Structure formats: structure tokens, C-alpha cells
Amino acid sequence: MIKRYNILSAGSPSDLINQANKAIEDGWQPIGGVIQAKTYKFMQAMVRSETAMDAARREMRKEHECVYLSDGGACTICGKTAIEE
């Protein structure tokens, strides 16, 4: 299931390739072909599906007891601070 959609934009094909490769490493997938706009920009649509880890994190965030580090930082599960709670 697709969870996120993004459009990469770059001034040259090589810059777009670099951006796309970084996005692919982060779990994004190109969809469709590259488009060259009249402004001489190159664009690529990217989608990201929910991974098993994403689903597990989503479930953990639904119901949990916040876990704070001793330095008073944010919850290690949901990111909420003790002040927000």
C-alpha cells in the first residue's frame, strides 16, 4: 500500500539521479518516467510503501506508556516530551 508520494526536482539528469538514488536507499520507489519541464528542470515521482517496521511503529504509537531518557528528552517511541503529556 502506498503511504507517501513525492516529486523530486533537479536542474540536471545527474542531479536527479543522485537524489533518486538517495531516496531509493530510504525506501522510496520511482513511479513513472522522468519529466523535463519547460523550465529545464528534471522531475521524478516517487512513492513509499509502508514497511513491516513502519506498521510496527504505528502500532506501538497507538497504545504505549511513554519511555523517557534520563536527560529529560522526548519519548523514545512517540517523540512526545514530558511537558506535552
Contacts in CASP RR format, 6 or more apart in sequence:
PFRMAT RR
TARGET T0000
AUTHOR 0000-0000-0000
METHOD contacts of the structure
MODEL  1
MIKRYNILSAGSPSDLINQANKAIEDGWQPIGGVIQAKTYKFMQAMVRSE
TAMDAARREMRKEHECVYLSDGGACTICGKTAIEE
1 49 0 8 1.000
1 50 0 8 1.000
2 47 0 8 1.000
2 48 0 8 1.000
2 49 0 8 1.000
3 48 0 8 1.000
3 49 0 8 1.000
3 50 0 8 1.000
3 54 0 8 1.000
4 28 0 8 1.000
4 47 0 8 1.000
4 48 0 8 1.000
5 45 0 8 1.000
5 46 0 8 1.000
5 47 0 8 1.000
5 48 0 8 1.000
6 23 0 8 1.000
6 28 0 8 1.000
6 45 0 8 1.000
6 46 0 8 1.000
6 47 0 8 1.000
6 48 0 8 1.000
7 43 0 8 1.000
7 44 0 8 1.000
7 45 0 8 1.000
7 46 0 8 1.000
8 16 0 8 1.000
8 19 0 8 1.000
8 20 0 8 1.000
8 23 0 8 1.000
8 43 0 8 1.000
8 44 0 8 1.000
8 45 0 8 1.000
8 46 0 8 1.000
9 16 0 8 1.000
9 41 0 8 1.000
9 42 0 8 1.000
9 43 0 8 1.000
10 16 0 8 1.000
10 18 0 8 1.000
10 19 0 8 1.000
10 41 0 8 1.000
10 42 0 8 1.000
10 43 0 8 1.000
11 40 0 8 1.000
11 41 0 8 1.000
11 42 0 8 1.000
12 42 0 8 1.000
13 34 0 8 1.000
13 42 0 8 1.000
15 42 0 8 1.000
16 34 0 8 1.000
16 42 0 8 1.000
16 43 0 8 1.000
16 44 0 8 1.000
19 44 0 8 1.000
20 30 0 8 1.000
20 44 0 8 1.000
20 46 0 8 1.000
23 46 0 8 1.000
24 30 0 8 1.000
26 48 0 8 1.000
27 48 0 8 1.000
27 51 0 8 1.000
28 46 0 8 1.000
28 47 0 8 1.000
28 48 0 8 1.000
29 46 0 8 1.000
29 47 0 8 1.000
29 48 0 8 1.000
29 49 0 8 1.000
30 44 0 8 1.000
30 45 0 8 1.000
30 46 0 8 1.000
31 45 0 8 1.000
31 46 0 8 1.000
31 47 0 8 1.000
32 44 0 8 1.000
32 45 0 8 1.000
33 44 0 8 1.000
33 45 0 8 1.000
34 42 0 8 1.000
34 43 0 8 1.000
34 44 0 8 1.000
35 42 0 8 1.000
35 43 0 8 1.000
35 44 0 8 1.000
36 42 0 8 1.000
36 43 0 8 1.000
37 43 0 8 1.000
50 58 0 8 1.000
60 77 0 8 1.000
61 77 0 8 1.000
61 78 0 8 1.000
64 77 0 8 1.000
64 78 0 8 1.000
66 75 0 8 1.000
66 77 0 8 1.000
66 78 0 8 1.000
66 80 0 8 1.000
66 82 0 8 1.000
66 85 0 8 1.000
67 75 0 8 1.000
67 76 0 8 1.000
67 77 0 8 1.000
68 74 0 8 1.000
68 75 0 8 1.000
68 76 0 8 1.000
68 82 0 8 1.000
69 76 0 8 1.000
72 81 0 8 1.000
72 82 0 8 1.000
73 81 0 8 1.000
73 82 0 8 1.000
74 80 0 8 1.000
74 81 0 8 1.000
75 81 0 8 1.000
END
